[in-house]
Amino acid sequence: MIEQNLQELRGQIADCARRAGRQPEDVTLVAVTKTVDVPHIRAAVACGAHDLGENRVQELVRKYDEIPDVRWHLIGQLQSNKIKYIIGKTALVHSLCTLSAAREMDRLCARDGGHVDCLVEVNVAQEDSKSGVTEQALPGFLEEIAGLGGVHVRGLMTVAPFVEDPEQVRWVFARLANVFAKLPARQGDAFEMKYLSMGMSGDFKVAIEEGANIVRVGTAIFGHRS
Ligand SMILES: *Cc1c(COP(=O)(O)O)cnc(C)c1O
């Protein structure tokens, strides 16, 4: 099942990428493994899924020890008091949106001169239930974290509102892609607008068409979470 799902998904991602004038390999699939048990995750890894996403720190850390040779992405809320557990374990944090989290990363990294690659989460649709900085607050937030050597900004991320018809959230992706394109492409080592993480099982096609180069997909690979 997982193998079939991945194959089908990769085909769909490739089609969307080409339709949007890009190469299939320009879009990274992050397989979202939250609530999925280790044997099922191993099955996906065996089928070539090497970028895995978790939304909870404890779950990521637990699976980190059991599943080697993959790149872990933290895609969920980031409490400052848990950051110490993920330093050195994540390829990319998708959900940076508070100054306190950024400062804590910087503080922890200062010891060994390392850094954490992060995307800034933007709450494009300004939903109360979602985290992320608003589009209006983004420039100020980027400025505030610019001096923190332990935080490297690598792009932007958003979670669109849940809707039946993904066409209803196309504007969300288009809007963030526009913001992404207008930011400086690069400013030193600590700032590079490289990744635009948008799209989940229900809306990844529309997100890729609008410019996503990372999609985060769980249900379409592993089935519905209980
Ligand atoms: C759970 C989750 C996903 C994956 O959602 P699916 O609908 O299962 O594909 C993507 N992004 C974030 C931030 C999530 O929490």
The ligand as an SDF file (V2000), in Angstrom:
LIG
                    3D

 15 15  0  0  0  0  0  0  0  0999 V2000
   -0.0670   16.6890    9.5060 C   0  0  0  0  0  0  0  0  0  0  0  0
    0.6060   17.7670    8.7530 C   0  0  0  0  0  0  0  0  0  0  0  0
    0.8280   17.6600    7.3660 C   0  0  0  0  0  0  0  0  0  0  0  0
    0.3650   16.4690    6.5420 C   0  0  0  0  0  0  0  0  0  0  0  0
   -1.0140   16.4540    6.4570 O   0  0  0  0  0  0  0  0  0  0  0  0
   -1.7810   15.3860    5.5390 P   0  0  0  0  0  0  0  0  0  0  0  0
   -3.0980   16.0260    5.2920 O   0  0  0  0  0  0  0  0  0  0  0  0
   -1.8800   14.1280    6.3190 O   0  0  0  0  0  0  0  0  0  0  0  0
   -0.9960   15.2130    4.2940 O   0  0  0  0  0  0  0  0  0  0  0  0
    1.4890   18.6940    6.7370 C   0  0  0  0  0  0  0  0  0  0  0  0
    1.9060   19.7910    7.4090 N   0  0  0  0  0  0  0  0  0  0  0  0
    1.7190   19.9360    8.7340 C   0  0  0  0  0  0  0  0  0  0  0  0
    2.2070   21.1670    9.4050 C   0  0  0  0  0  0  0  0  0  0  0  0
    1.0510   18.9400    9.4420 C   0  0  0  0  0  0  0  0  0  0  0  0
    0.8610   19.0940   10.7560 O   0  0  0  0  0  0  0  0  0  0  0  0
  1  2  1  0
  2  3  1  0
  2 14  2  0
  3  4  1  0
  3 10  2  0
  4  5  1  0
  5  6  1  0
  6  7  2  0
  6  8  1  0
  6  9  1  0
 10 11  1  0
 11 12  2  0
 12 13  1  0
 12 14  1  0
 14 15  1  0
M  END
$$$$
